[in-house]
């Protein structure tokens, strides 16, 4: 199962939010990717706590 999925869609916003959750501004997305990769590089392992923490922002 992937840790993170990044995608773009050209559909109605309410359908996207219902299916995928709230969207993020691109700078916030970059911050989450940076934190995720930084944790992986620091620990060599991307555990559930780091994934859940990044998704909670």
Protein Blocks (a to p, Z undefined) as FASTA:
>chain_A
ZZbdcddddddfklmmmmnopaddfklmmmmmmmmmmmmmmnopacfklmmmmmmZZ
